[in-house]
Amino acid sequence: MTVSSSKVRGTLLYASAAALVVLAATACAPSRQTRGPVAESGFLRDYSQLKPGKEGQAKLVYINPNVDWSHYTALMFESVTLWPGKDGKLASLPPKDQQMLADRLYKAVYDAVSKEIKMVKAPGPGVMRARVALTEAEPTNVPLNAIATVVPQLRMLTTITGLAADTALTVGSATVEGDVTDSMTGQRLAAFVDERVGQRSVQAFGTWSQVQAAFDHWGQQFASRLAQLRSGGTTTDVPQ
């Protein structure tokens, strides 16, 4: 089934926590969660706290059960980095495409989360610190130079025509890892690992729009989870 660009835009505009679950399960969605285990890249360092997510959640999830989430009133989104696999494709992409991936993932998460909580640039009381990485299996434990630490200029992201025509086909599945900590103490508040792939392929995204759809999904998912936790949602009823 072919998804038109107008239909994709309409779906994203309508997106909510419930709609995103439907989007992930719909046969004609731009991307879907992969099946089977997900590899650890090394970005999170400690994966021992993460457990398999339930249906509609990230593949691996940890939410600290002893956190008063209402205490946190701001978020410092530290960075998005790329962690290539030993035999993966991220490292073989042109530097401009590596940076574009980091920028697009950062903007997708920032734009979604900033609607739910105040964004700040420095640590402080009541401030969470978030780090996110785009990763691959069989890690090298050495991140690429591409790093996003501020919201990219909108003009940089309004078109994808400057990207290599076949880049999306070499990206394969997209795995994201995220870590949220107290910006003052470093205590881990939450962490997650998730992997998505183009809907019509078990191996790769077919278009850049599918890659962007995965990034948008993660951004909305992160924002929805954060909003529910801060409003008193429990660690079992919050969609990851």
VOKE-276159 format. One record per residue (C-alpha): residue in three letters; y, z, x. Coordinates in pm, 1 decimal. Layout:
VOKE-276159
> ALA | Y | Z | X
...
end
This chain:
VOKE-276159
> MET | 0.0 | 0.0 | 0.0
> THR | 339.3 | -96.4 | 140.1
> VAL | 624.3 | 156.2 | 112.2
> SER | 968.6 | 0.4 | 80.5
> SER | 1259.3 | 149.8 | 274.4
> SER | 1439.4 | 228.2 | -53.5
> LYS | 1137.7 | 418.6 | -182.2
> VAL | 1115.5 | 620.9 | 139.0
> ARG | 1485.8 | 708.2 | 116.2
> GLY | 1442.7 | 811.1 | -244.9
> THR | 1148.9 | 1032.8 | -159.4
> LEU | 1339.9 | 1206.2 | 121.5
> LEU | 1645.9 | 1264.3 | -98.2
> TYR | 1424.9 | 1426.5 | -357.5
> ALA | 1235.6 | 1635.5 | -101.2
> SER | 1181.2 | 2003.2 | -164.6
> ALA | 911.1 | 2241.5 | -51.2
> ALA | 684.2 | 2138.6 | -337.9
> ALA | 762.5 | 1769.6 | -304.4
> LEU | 680.4 | 1775.4 | 63.2
> VAL | 332.2 | 1903.5 | -11.8
> VAL | 287.8 | 1614.5 | -252.8
> LEU | 429.3 | 1374.1 | 5.4
> ALA | 176.4 | 1484.7 | 263.3
> ALA | -111.9 | 1431.6 | 24.8
> THR | -6.0 | 1106.2 | -137.6
> ALA | -202.2 | 801.8 | -31.3
> CYS | 104.2 | 586.0 | 19.4
> ALA | 315.9 | 846.3 | 205.8
> PRO | 474.7 | 737.3 | 537.8
> SER | 276.1 | 998.2 | 733.6
> ARG | 7.9 | 1257.4 | 682.2
> GLN | -139.2 | 1555.7 | 859.6
> THR | -426.2 | 1468.7 | 1091.1
> ARG | -780.3 | 1596.6 | 1046.2
> GLY | -974.6 | 1802.8 | 1295.1
> PRO | -852.2 | 2044.9 | 1562.3
> VAL | -515.5 | 2010.2 | 1730.9
> ALA | -478.2 | 2042.3 | 2107.9
> GLU | -262.2 | 2301.9 | 2282.2
> SER | -3.0 | 2148.5 | 2512.5
> GLY | 101.2 | 2462.0 | 2698.9
> PHE | 452.7 | 2460.5 | 2554.3
> LEU | 397.0 | 2783.0 | 2360.0
> ARG | 218.8 | 2947.8 | 2654.0
> ASP | 41.2 | 3200.4 | 2428.9
> TYR | -160.2 | 3052.0 | 2141.4
> SER | -379.7 | 3355.6 | 2076.9
> GLN | -179.5 | 3471.8 | 1772.8
> LEU | -193.4 | 3139.5 | 1590.7
> LYS | -450.7 | 3091.2 | 1316.0
> PRO | -554.2 | 2782.0 | 1117.1
> GLY | -307.8 | 2713.9 | 838.4
> LYS | -409.1 | 2686.5 | 476.4
> GLU | -375.6 | 2374.4 | 264.0
> GLY | -17.2 | 2254.2 | 272.2
> GLN | 59.2 | 2453.3 | 588.3
> ALA | 88.1 | 2360.5 | 954.6
> LYS | -244.3 | 2325.6 | 1137.0
> LEU | -186.5 | 2643.1 | 1338.5
> VAL | 45.3 | 2919.6 | 1217.6
> TYR | 170.9 | 3262.5 | 1318.6
> ILE | 423.9 | 3470.7 | 1126.3
> ASN | 493.3 | 3823.5 | 1251.9
> PRO | 397.4 | 4054.4 | 962.6
> ASN | 627.7 | 4334.0 | 1082.4
> VAL | 957.8 | 4146.2 | 1073.6
> ASP | 1243.6 | 4219.4 | 834.9
> TRP | 1352.7 | 3859.5 | 793.7
> SER | 1658.8 | 3957.2 | 590.1
> HIS | 1797.0 | 4110.5 | 911.7
> TYR | 1842.8 | 3762.6 | 1056.6
> THR | 2158.8 | 3585.9 | 948.3
> ALA | 2188.2 | 3308.1 | 1208.1
> LEU | 1976.9 | 3072.6 | 1414.5
> MET | 2027.2 | 2942.6 | 1766.8
> PHE | 1836.3 | 2613.2 | 1794.0
> GLU | 1782.6 | 2605.6 | 2167.4
> SER | 1618.5 | 2271.5 | 2236.9
> VAL | 1370.4 | 1994.6 | 2169.9
> THR | 1164.2 | 1883.8 | 2468.4
> LEU | 881.9 | 1632.2 | 2520.8
> TRP | 553.6 | 1749.1 | 2672.2
> PRO | 332.5 | 1448.8 | 2756.9
> GLY | -45.2 | 1451.5 | 2769.7
> LYS | -233.0 | 1354.0 | 3083.0
> ASP | -361.3 | 1037.2 | 2918.9
> GLY | -98.7 | 1015.4 | 2646.5
> LYS | 178.5 | 766.4 | 2578.4
> LEU | 497.2 | 972.8 | 2584.2
> ALA | 533.6 | 953.6 | 2961.7
> SER | 500.6 | 573.9 | 2957.4
> LEU | 789.4 | 522.5 | 2715.2
> PRO | 1123.7 | 399.9 | 2852.7
> PRO | 1360.0 | 693.1 | 2920.7
> LYS | 1595.7 | 581.1 | 2642.7
> ASP | 1310.8 | 594.0 | 2391.6
> GLN | 1199.2 | 936.3 | 2515.9
> GLN | 1551.6 | 1064.0 | 2463.4
> MET | 1571.1 | 901.2 | 2121.6
> LEU | 1257.3 | 1086.8 | 2012.9
> ALA | 1399.3 | 1419.9 | 2132.5
> ASP | 1735.4 | 1350.0 | 1966.5
> ARG | 1585.7 | 1242.1 | 1636.0
> LEU | 1353.9 | 1543.4 | 1612.1
> TYR | 1638.3 | 1780.8 | 1702.7
> LYS | 1869.2 | 1628.7 | 1441.1
> ALA | 1601.9 | 1630.0 | 1170.1
> VAL | 1532.0 | 1999.8 | 1222.2
> TYR | 1896.6 | 2099.7 | 1273.7
> ASP | 2021.2 | 1915.7 | 965.7
> ALA | 1755.9 | 2072.9 | 742.3
> VAL | 1780.6 | 2428.5 | 877.3
> SER | 2161.3 | 2433.4 | 885.0
> LYS | 2158.1 | 2408.8 | 505.1
> GLU | 1969.1 | 2738.6 | 487.4
> ILE | 2124.0 | 2954.9 | 760.1
> LYS | 2429.4 | 2975.0 | 987.7
> MET | 2378.9 | 2792.1 | 1317.4
> VAL | 2518.3 | 2949.1 | 1635.3
> LYS | 2526.3 | 2859.0 | 2003.4
> ALA | 2468.6 | 3199.5 | 2164.0
> PRO | 2226.5 | 3492.0 | 2127.8
> GLY | 2332.7 | 3805.0 | 1942.0
> PRO | 2225.8 | 4071.8 | 1693.1
> GLY | 2061.4 | 3918.3 | 1387.3
> VAL | 2022.0 | 3582.1 | 1562.3
> MET | 1690.7 | 3399.3 | 1591.9
> ARG | 1620.5 | 3158.5 | 1876.2
> ALA | 1412.1 | 2846.5 | 1803.0
> ARG | 1249.7 | 2603.5 | 2045.6
> VAL | 1061.4 | 2291.4 | 1940.7
> ALA | 861.5 | 2036.7 | 2139.2
> LEU | 697.7 | 1701.9 | 2071.5
> THR | 363.5 | 1725.5 | 2250.8
> GLU | 37.9 | 1544.8 | 2329.2
> ALA | -321.5 | 1646.2 | 2397.8
> GLU | -461.7 | 1714.6 | 2746.1
> PRO | -131.8 | 1855.3 | 2871.4
> THR | 19.8 | 1812.8 | 3213.3
> ASN | 227.7 | 2130.5 | 3158.5
> VAL | 528.5 | 1940.7 | 3292.6
> PRO | 795.5 | 1847.8 | 3036.2
> LEU | 974.7 | 1516.1 | 3053.3
> ASN | 1342.1 | 1496.4 | 3143.7
> ALA | 1433.8 | 1406.0 | 2786.1
> ILE | 1581.5 | 1713.2 | 2620.2
> ALA | 1800.6 | 1763.5 | 2313.2
> THR | 2017.4 | 2075.5 | 2300.8
> VAL | 2299.2 | 1966.4 | 2068.7
> VAL | 2314.2 | 1758.5 | 1753.3
> PRO | 2338.5 | 1396.4 | 1870.3
> GLN | 2626.1 | 1179.7 | 1758.2
> LEU | 2544.4 | 1022.9 | 1423.7
> ARG | 2625.4 | 675.7 | 1553.6
> MET | 2336.0 | 709.0 | 1800.3
> LEU | 2087.9 | 758.8 | 1520.1
> THR | 2200.1 | 518.9 | 1249.5
> THR | 1989.9 | 233.1 | 1379.2
> ILE | 1658.0 | 190.7 | 1553.4
> THR | 1702.6 | -172.9 | 1647.5
> GLY | 1774.4 | -80.0 | 2008.8
> LEU | 1429.1 | 68.2 | 2056.3
> ALA | 1144.9 | -127.0 | 2208.2
> ALA | 976.2 | -322.8 | 1931.5
> ASP | 630.1 | -183.8 | 2004.1
> THR | 726.3 | 172.5 | 2097.3
> ALA | 616.6 | 324.9 | 1766.8
> LEU | 273.6 | 170.2 | 1811.1
> THR | 231.8 | 350.9 | 2143.3
> VAL | 344.8 | 689.7 | 2019.5
> GLY | 17.9 | 759.1 | 1841.6
> SER | 1.1 | 1079.1 | 1639.4
> ALA | 299.9 | 1309.8 | 1666.3
> THR | 238.0 | 1676.8 | 1739.2
> VAL | 510.3 | 1935.8 | 1710.7
> GLU | 503.6 | 2291.2 | 1844.4
> GLY | 765.2 | 2550.0 | 1757.5
> ASP | 846.0 | 2905.5 | 1858.8
> VAL | 1095.0 | 3140.2 | 1689.6
> THR | 1195.5 | 3461.8 | 1866.3
> ASP | 1453.9 | 3736.7 | 1844.0
> SER | 1738.8 | 3610.4 | 2060.1
> MET | 1807.3 | 3956.2 | 2205.2
> THR | 1460.7 | 4103.6 | 2261.3
> GLY | 1247.0 | 3789.6 | 2293.7
> GLN | 1000.9 | 3923.7 | 2034.5
> ARG | 802.4 | 3642.6 | 1876.5
> LEU | 879.8 | 3610.7 | 1508.3
> ALA | 685.4 | 3294.1 | 1427.3
> ALA | 511.1 | 2997.8 | 1586.2
> PHE | 340.1 | 2683.8 | 1464.2
> VAL | 160.0 | 2368.8 | 1573.7
> ASP | 124.0 | 2065.3 | 1349.3
> GLU | 17.9 | 1703.9 | 1391.9
> ARG | 95.4 | 1399.3 | 1178.7
> VAL | -0.2 | 1034.5 | 1193.9
> GLY | 103.2 | 712.8 | 1020.0
> GLN | -47.6 | 704.1 | 673.0
> ARG | -226.6 | 371.8 | 714.7
> SER | -373.4 | 441.9 | 1056.7
> VAL | -594.8 | 716.1 | 1196.5
> GLN | -461.6 | 649.7 | 1546.2
> ALA | -90.9 | 563.2 | 1544.0
> PHE | 235.0 | 527.2 | 1359.0
> GLY | 291.2 | 167.6 | 1260.9
> THR | 669.8 | 177.4 | 1233.4
> TRP | 961.9 | 387.4 | 1352.4
> SER | 1033.0 | 479.8 | 990.5
> GLN | 698.3 | 661.3 | 985.0
> VAL | 791.1 | 854.5 | 1299.7
> GLN | 1123.5 | 950.3 | 1141.6
> ALA | 946.6 | 1052.2 | 821.2
> ALA | 727.5 | 1292.5 | 1019.2
> PHE | 1034.6 | 1443.8 | 1185.7
> ASP | 1209.6 | 1479.9 | 849.5
> HIS | 898.5 | 1642.2 | 704.8
> TRP | 890.2 | 1904.4 | 980.9
> GLY | 1260.6 | 1975.5 | 946.1
> GLN | 1238.1 | 2030.0 | 570.9
> GLN | 920.1 | 2231.2 | 609.7
> PHE | 1078.0 | 2461.1 | 869.7
> ALA | 1388.7 | 2510.7 | 654.0
> SER | 1185.1 | 2583.4 | 341.0
> ARG | 968.8 | 2839.4 | 518.5
> LEU | 1269.5 | 3012.2 | 672.1
> ALA | 1450.9 | 3031.8 | 339.5
> GLN | 1152.8 | 3185.8 | 164.2
> LEU | 1092.0 | 3441.9 | 436.4
> ARG | 1455.8 | 3550.4 | 438.2
> SER | 1454.0 | 3582.4 | 58.8
> GLY | 1153.2 | 3814.8 | 64.7
> GLY | 858.8 | 3573.4 | 61.7
> THR | 539.3 | 3706.1 | 216.3
> THR | 352.2 | 3560.0 | 511.3
> THR | 83.0 | 3434.4 | 273.9
> ASP | 292.2 | 3256.8 | 10.4
> VAL | 531.4 | 3072.2 | 239.0
> PRO | 445.6 | 2703.5 | 299.7
> GLN | 420.9 | 2634.0 | 672.1
end
